[in-house]
């Protein structure tokens, strides 16, 4: 009999390298496989499941709205879109929003908005508007976005890429100032680099970048698709430095763990430059997505999930930093967005994640030797303590294996 894994390997393009587990059910911060084994989800689908699996408020909104109206396209008004966008703008301090589906679509929308603003407002010469991004960034995998990437796996054999894209070192405001020209439209940046290895920039970095962008009349675009909506201990990661960007991308968690929902939000003078037909999406802003997005935002605020992430994240960092294991090079992060970096010569991130899987902990490595720990914001203190205990066991065993190998 053909197994689920065999069917996937036969018919699915190999653009991912999943861990060998077949998940069938989830609730809160826990998931179960097809053999009935329980796991703690310490990755929450790259923050897409920040509210946890099968959150009752989200499921209720999903049932009620899907029974009324799901998709009609933006060719018509609906009673769900306005309240959703109004709430999102209220919470983020932005003026307007444009609804899309995936995070990459929100980033593409931001780039189009920035370039149109550069031509029509800043008066940049035609077809010369530039975008600055950072080394180590991850903003998605469309052709334009990987044109800004420094990840060879994402870039190789997908060119040629669109012109006008430039990368600078992350965490270096002086590099930004040096890179800006009269044709620069925008600086696109993650407040904390997620896929890049949970890289936290120096204190004051984003604030200095905001000042540089204002001085040079360049839009500051913050990609909060992973870091936003409570993940780092505030609703938005840029709030830690008191920065309100000119444009802001949200996604992942915005869909409540059940749908792809994304937004590009920004200043009125930027977003009002879109005109009918200049941008769009059949599914973007559909009534089901809008209902889910609104319920997600209200749940985050009413259940004080950003504050919960700040408290539990501090506890998790303290407990991880208390681990005394020579395999650990560094532990960094903010809120419930943490990277555990291993000594690259001593341990493989993939190998450690496979060992964690056997101990009932689900997560995935990035950049080879960084273990991501970004559980649902609804995870309990007891579940976090359990996760740390199992991580400690796996690292102790891995180090013992390394020592035995050296002895041999």
VEXDREN-2710 file (C-alpha; in Angstrom, 1 decimal):
% VEXDREN-2710
k/r/px/py/pz
1/UNK/0.0/0.0/0.0
2/UNK/1.4/3.4/-1.0
3/UNK/2.0/5.6/2.1
4/UNK/1.3/9.3/2.4
5/UNK/5.0/10.1/2.4
6/UNK/5.5/8.1/-0.8
7/UNK/2.6/9.9/-2.6
8/UNK/4.1/13.3/-1.6
9/UNK/7.6/12.3/-2.7
10/UNK/6.2/11.1/-6.1
11/UNK/3.9/13.9/-6.9
12/UNK/5.2/17.0/-5.0
13/UNK/8.0/19.1/-6.4
14/UNK/11.0/18.9/-4.1
15/UNK/11.0/22.5/-3.0
16/UNK/11.0/21.6/0.7
17/UNK/12.9/19.2/2.9
18/UNK/10.4/18.3/5.6
19/UNK/11.1/16.3/8.7
20/UNK/9.9/12.7/8.5
21/UNK/6.6/13.1/10.3
22/UNK/3.0/13.2/9.0
23/UNK/0.9/15.5/11.0
24/UNK/-2.9/15.1/11.2
25/UNK/-4.3/17.1/14.1
26/UNK/-3.5/20.1/16.2
27/UNK/-4.8/22.0/19.2
28/UNK/-3.2/25.0/20.8
29/UNK/0.6/24.4/20.9
30/UNK/0.3/20.7/20.4
31/UNK/0.1/18.5/17.2
32/UNK/-0.3/14.8/16.6
33/UNK/1.0/12.5/13.9
34/UNK/-0.7/9.7/12.0
35/UNK/0.5/7.2/14.6
36/UNK/-1.0/9.2/17.5
37/UNK/2.3/10.6/18.8
38/UNK/2.1/14.1/20.4
39/UNK/4.5/16.9/19.7
40/UNK/5.0/20.5/20.9
41/UNK/5.0/22.8/18.0
42/UNK/7.9/25.2/18.6
43/UNK/7.8/26.7/15.1
44/UNK/4.1/27.6/14.6
45/UNK/4.4/27.6/10.8
46/UNK/6.9/30.5/10.7
47/UNK/4.5/32.5/12.9
48/UNK/1.4/31.7/10.8
49/UNK/0.0/29.7/13.7
50/UNK/0.7/32.4/16.4
51/UNK/-2.8/31.9/17.8
52/UNK/-2.2/28.2/18.1
53/UNK/-3.9/25.4/16.2
54/UNK/-7.7/25.3/16.0
55/UNK/-8.2/28.5/18.1
56/UNK/-12.0/28.4/19.1
57/UNK/-12.6/32.1/18.2
58/UNK/-11.0/31.8/14.8
59/UNK/-12.9/28.6/14.1
60/UNK/-16.2/30.2/15.1
61/UNK/-15.5/33.2/12.8
62/UNK/-14.5/30.7/10.0
63/UNK/-17.8/28.7/10.4
64/UNK/-20.0/31.7/10.6
65/UNK/-18.6/33.7/7.7
66/UNK/-18.1/30.7/5.4
67/UNK/-21.8/29.9/5.9
68/UNK/-22.7/33.5/4.8
69/UNK/-20.3/34.5/2.1
70/UNK/-16.7/33.5/1.3
71/UNK/-15.4/34.9/-2.0
72/UNK/-17.0/37.4/-4.5
73/UNK/-13.8/39.3/-5.6
74/UNK/-13.1/43.0/-5.2
75/UNK/-15.5/43.7/-8.1
76/UNK/-18.1/44.3/-5.4
77/UNK/-18.1/45.8/-1.9
78/UNK/-18.7/43.5/1.1
79/UNK/-19.6/44.2/4.7
80/UNK/-16.4/42.6/6.0
81/UNK/-13.5/44.4/4.4
82/UNK/-14.0/47.9/5.7
83/UNK/-14.1/46.9/9.4
84/UNK/-11.0/44.7/9.0
85/UNK/-8.9/47.4/7.3
86/UNK/-10.1/50.0/9.8
87/UNK/-9.1/47.9/12.8
88/UNK/-5.7/47.1/11.2
89/UNK/-4.9/50.7/10.5
90/UNK/-6.1/51.7/14.0
91/UNK/-3.8/49.2/15.7
92/UNK/-0.7/49.9/13.5
93/UNK/-1.1/53.7/13.2
94/UNK/-1.2/53.6/9.4
95/UNK/-3.6/55.5/7.2
96/UNK/-4.6/52.9/4.5
97/UNK/-4.2/49.3/3.7
98/UNK/-4.3/47.1/0.6
99/UNK/-5.3/43.4/1.2
100/UNK/-3.5/40.5/-0.4
101/UNK/-3.1/36.8/0.5
102/UNK/0.5/35.8/1.1
103/UNK/3.4/37.6/2.6
104/UNK/5.3/37.7/-0.7
105/UNK/2.3/39.4/-2.3
106/UNK/2.3/42.0/0.4
107/UNK/6.0/42.7/-0.2
108/UNK/5.5/42.9/-4.0
109/UNK/2.6/45.4/-3.3
110/UNK/5.0/47.5/-1.1
111/UNK/7.6/47.6/-3.9
112/UNK/5.1/48.6/-6.5
113/UNK/3.7/51.3/-4.2
114/UNK/7.2/52.6/-3.4
115/UNK/8.2/52.9/-7.0
116/UNK/4.9/54.7/-8.1
117/UNK/5.4/57.1/-5.1
118/UNK/9.0/57.7/-6.2
119/UNK/7.9/58.6/-9.8
120/UNK/4.8/60.6/-9.0
121/UNK/5.7/62.3/-5.7
122/UNK/9.5/62.3/-5.4
123/UNK/9.9/62.9/-9.2
124/UNK/12.5/60.2/-9.8
125/UNK/13.3/59.8/-13.5
126/UNK/11.3/57.1/-15.2
127/UNK/12.4/53.5/-14.8
128/UNK/15.2/54.4/-12.3
129/UNK/13.6/54.0/-8.9
130/UNK/15.8/51.9/-6.6
131/UNK/15.0/49.7/-3.6
132/UNK/17.6/49.0/-0.9
133/UNK/17.4/45.7/1.1
134/UNK/19.8/43.9/3.5
135/UNK/22.2/41.0/3.3
136/UNK/20.6/38.0/4.9
137/UNK/17.1/39.2/4.2
138/UNK/14.0/37.0/3.6
139/UNK/11.0/38.7/2.0
140/UNK/9.7/35.9/-0.1
141/UNK/10.6/33.9/-3.2
142/UNK/9.1/35.7/-6.2
143/UNK/11.5/36.7/-9.0
144/UNK/11.7/40.3/-7.8
145/UNK/12.1/39.4/-4.2
146/UNK/14.9/36.8/-4.8
147/UNK/16.6/39.4/-6.9
148/UNK/17.2/41.2/-3.5
149/UNK/18.3/38.0/-1.8
150/UNK/21.8/37.0/-0.8
151/UNK/20.7/33.3/-0.5
152/UNK/22.2/31.4/-3.4
153/UNK/19.7/28.6/-3.0
154/UNK/16.9/31.1/-3.6
155/UNK/18.6/32.8/-6.5
156/UNK/20.5/30.2/-8.5
157/UNK/19.2/29.7/-12.0
158/UNK/16.2/32.0/-11.6
159/UNK/17.7/35.2/-13.2
160/UNK/17.8/37.6/-14.8
161/UNK/16.4/39.7/-12.0
162/UNK/14.7/43.1/-12.3
163/UNK/17.1/46.1/-12.1
164/UNK/17.2/48.7/-9.3
165/UNK/17.7/46.4/-6.4
166/UNK/20.7/46.8/-4.0
167/UNK/21.8/45.1/-0.8
168/UNK/23.7/46.5/2.2
169/UNK/24.9/45.0/5.5
170/UNK/22.2/44.4/8.1
171/UNK/22.5/46.4/11.3
172/UNK/24.6/49.2/9.8
173/UNK/22.9/52.6/9.5
174/UNK/26.0/54.1/7.9
175/UNK/25.8/51.6/5.1
176/UNK/22.2/52.7/4.4
177/UNK/23.2/56.4/4.2
178/UNK/26.0/55.6/1.9
179/UNK/23.8/53.5/-0.4
180/UNK/21.0/56.1/-0.9
181/UNK/21.0/58.1/-4.1
182/UNK/18.5/60.7/-5.5
183/UNK/16.8/57.8/-7.2
184/UNK/16.2/55.6/-4.1
185/UNK/12.6/55.0/-3.5
186/UNK/12.6/52.8/-0.4
187/UNK/14.6/50.8/2.2
188/UNK/13.0/47.4/2.9
189/UNK/14.0/45.8/6.2
190/UNK/13.0/43.2/8.7
191/UNK/13.1/44.6/12.3
192/UNK/14.6/41.2/13.2
193/UNK/15.8/38.9/10.5
194/UNK/13.9/35.6/10.8
195/UNK/14.9/33.2/8.1
196/UNK/18.4/34.8/8.3
197/UNK/18.9/33.1/11.7
198/UNK/16.8/35.3/14.1
199/UNK/19.3/38.1/13.9
200/UNK/18.6/41.0/16.3
201/UNK/20.2/44.2/15.1
202/UNK/22.0/46.6/17.5
203/UNK/19.8/48.8/19.8
204/UNK/18.7/51.9/18.0
205/UNK/19.3/50.5/14.5
206/UNK/15.8/50.9/13.2
207/UNK/15.4/54.3/14.8
208/UNK/18.6/55.5/13.1
209/UNK/17.4/54.1/9.8
210/UNK/14.1/55.9/10.1
211/UNK/15.9/59.2/10.7
212/UNK/18.1/58.6/7.6
213/UNK/15.1/57.8/5.4
214/UNK/13.2/60.9/6.5
215/UNK/16.2/63.1/5.8
216/UNK/16.7/61.7/2.3
217/UNK/13.0/61.4/1.5
218/UNK/13.1/57.6/1.2
219/UNK/10.3/55.4/2.3
220/UNK/11.0/53.1/5.2
221/UNK/9.2/49.8/4.6
222/UNK/9.2/47.3/7.5
223/UNK/8.5/43.7/6.8
224/UNK/6.7/42.5/9.9
225/UNK/5.3/39.3/8.3
226/UNK/7.1/37.1/10.8
227/UNK/7.9/39.6/13.6
228/UNK/4.5/41.3/13.7
229/UNK/1.3/40.7/15.6
230/UNK/2.8/40.0/19.0
231/UNK/5.7/37.7/18.1
232/UNK/8.4/39.8/19.7
233/UNK/6.5/41.0/22.7
234/UNK/4.8/44.0/21.1
235/UNK/2.2/44.2/18.5
236/UNK/4.9/45.2/16.0
237/UNK/8.6/44.7/16.4
238/UNK/9.3/48.2/15.2
239/UNK/7.4/49.5/18.3
240/UNK/10.4/48.4/20.4
241/UNK/12.2/51.5/19.1
242/UNK/9.2/53.8/18.7
243/UNK/9.4/53.7/14.9
244/UNK/6.3/54.1/12.7
245/UNK/7.4/53.1/9.2
246/UNK/6.1/54.7/6.0
247/UNK/4.9/51.2/4.9
248/UNK/4.3/48.0/6.7
249/UNK/3.7/44.4/5.6
250/UNK/1.7/41.9/7.7
251/UNK/0.8/38.3/6.9
252/UNK/1.2/34.8/8.4
253/UNK/-0.3/35.3/11.8
254/UNK/-3.0/37.6/10.3
255/UNK/-4.8/34.5/9.0
256/UNK/-5.4/33.0/12.4
257/UNK/-3.7/29.8/11.4
258/UNK/-6.5/28.9/8.9
259/UNK/-6.1/31.1/5.8
260/UNK/-3.5/33.1/3.9
261/UNK/-4.2/36.8/4.7
262/UNK/-1.8/39.7/4.2
263/UNK/-1.8/43.4/4.1
264/UNK/0.4/46.3/2.9
265/UNK/-0.4/49.3/5.1
266/UNK/1.1/52.7/4.8
267/UNK/0.8/56.5/4.5
268/UNK/-2.2/57.8/2.6
269/UNK/0.0/59.7/0.1
270/UNK/1.6/56.4/-0.8
271/UNK/-1.4/54.1/-1.0
272/UNK/-3.8/56.6/-2.7
273/UNK/-1.6/56.4/-5.8
274/UNK/-3.0/53.0/-6.7
275/UNK/-5.9/53.3/-9.2
276/UNK/-8.4/50.7/-10.4
277/UNK/-6.5/48.1/-12.4
278/UNK/-3.0/49.1/-11.3
279/UNK/-2.9/46.3/-8.7
280/UNK/-5.2/43.6/-7.5
281/UNK/-5.9/40.1/-6.4
282/UNK/-9.0/38.0/-7.0
283/UNK/-8.8/36.5/-3.4
284/UNK/-7.2/39.5/-1.6
285/UNK/-9.6/41.0/0.9
286/UNK/-12.3/38.4/0.4
287/UNK/-15.0/38.4/3.1
288/UNK/-13.9/35.2/4.7
289/UNK/-10.3/36.4/4.9
290/UNK/-11.4/39.8/6.2
291/UNK/-13.6/38.2/8.9
292/UNK/-10.7/36.0/10.0
293/UNK/-8.2/38.9/9.9
294/UNK/-10.5/41.0/12.1
295/UNK/-11.1/38.2/14.6
296/UNK/-7.3/37.6/14.7
297/UNK/-6.5/41.2/15.5
298/UNK/-9.2/41.4/18.2
299/UNK/-8.1/38.1/19.8
300/UNK/-4.5/39.3/19.9
301/UNK/-5.4/42.5/21.7
302/UNK/-8.2/41.2/23.9
303/UNK/-6.2/38.2/25.1
304/UNK/-3.0/40.4/25.5
305/UNK/-0.9/38.0/23.5
306/UNK/1.9/40.4/22.8
307/UNK/2.3/40.9/26.6
308/UNK/2.2/37.2/27.0
309/UNK/4.9/36.7/24.4
310/UNK/7.1/39.3/26.2
311/UNK/6.8/37.5/29.5
312/UNK/7.1/33.9/28.3
313/UNK/9.9/34.9/25.9
314/UNK/12.0/36.4/28.7
315/UNK/11.5/33.2/30.7
316/UNK/12.4/31.0/27.7
317/UNK/15.6/33.0/27.0
318/UNK/16.6/32.8/30.6
319/UNK/16.2/29.0/30.7
320/UNK/17.9/28.4/27.4
321/UNK/20.9/30.6/28.4
322/UNK/21.1/28.6/31.6
323/UNK/21.9/25.5/29.6
324/UNK/25.6/24.7/29.9
325/UNK/26.4/22.9/26.6
326/UNK/29.4/23.4/24.4
327/UNK/27.3/22.8/21.3
328/UNK/25.6/26.2/21.9
329/UNK/27.3/29.1/20.3
330/UNK/24.7/31.8/21.0
331/UNK/21.1/32.3/22.0
332/UNK/19.4/35.4/20.8
333/UNK/15.9/36.8/20.2
334/UNK/13.1/38.9/21.5
335/UNK/9.7/37.7/22.8
336/UNK/8.8/34.3/21.5
337/UNK/11.1/34.6/18.5
338/UNK/14.4/32.9/19.4
339/UNK/17.4/31.5/17.6
340/UNK/19.6/28.9/19.2
341/UNK/22.8/28.9/17.2
342/UNK/25.0/25.8/17.3
343/UNK/28.7/25.5/16.9
344/UNK/28.8/24.7/13.1
345/UNK/31.8/22.4/13.4
346/UNK/30.2/20.5/16.3
347/UNK/26.6/19.9/15.3
348/UNK/24.2/20.0/12.3
349/UNK/21.0/21.9/12.7
350/UNK/19.1/19.3/10.7
351/UNK/20.5/16.5/12.8
352/UNK/19.5/18.2/16.0
353/UNK/16.0/18.9/14.7
354/UNK/15.6/15.2/13.8
355/UNK/16.6/14.3/17.3
356/UNK/14.2/16.8/18.7
357/UNK/11.4/15.2/16.6
358/UNK/12.1/11.9/18.3
359/UNK/11.7/13.7/21.7
360/UNK/8.4/15.3/20.7
361/UNK/9.6/18.7/19.8
362/UNK/8.9/20.1/16.3
363/UNK/11.0/22.9/14.8
364/UNK/13.2/23.5/11.8
365/UNK/16.8/24.7/11.3
366/UNK/17.7/27.7/9.3
367/UNK/21.1/28.7/7.9
368/UNK/22.4/25.3/8.7
369/UNK/23.1/25.6/12.4
370/UNK/20.4/27.8/13.9
371/UNK/17.4/26.2/15.6
372/UNK/14.3/28.4/15.5
373/UNK/12.1/28.5/18.6
374/UNK/8.9/30.4/17.8
375/UNK/6.0/28.6/19.4
376/UNK/2.3/29.7/19.3
377/UNK/1.8/32.7/21.6
378/UNK/-0.8/30.7/23.5
379/UNK/1.8/28.1/24.7
380/UNK/1.8/27.6/28.4
381/UNK/4.6/28.1/30.8
382/UNK/4.6/24.3/31.5
383/UNK/4.8/23.5/27.9
384/UNK/7.8/25.8/27.5
385/UNK/9.5/24.2/30.5
386/UNK/8.9/20.8/28.9
387/UNK/10.4/22.0/25.6
388/UNK/13.5/23.3/27.3
389/UNK/14.0/20.0/29.2
390/UNK/13.8/18.0/26.0
391/UNK/16.1/20.4/24.2
392/UNK/18.6/20.0/27.0
393/UNK/18.4/16.2/26.8
394/UNK/18.9/16.2/23.0
395/UNK/21.9/18.6/23.2
396/UNK/23.5/16.6/26.0
397/UNK/23.2/13.4/24.0
398/UNK/24.5/15.1/20.8
399/UNK/27.5/16.4/22.7
400/UNK/28.2/13.0/24.3
401/UNK/28.1/11.5/20.8
402/UNK/30.5/14.1/19.6
403/UNK/32.9/13.5/22.4
404/UNK/32.8/9.7/21.8
405/UNK/33.5/10.3/18.2
406/UNK/36.6/12.3/19.0
407/UNK/37.7/9.7/21.5
408/UNK/37.6/7.0/18.8
END
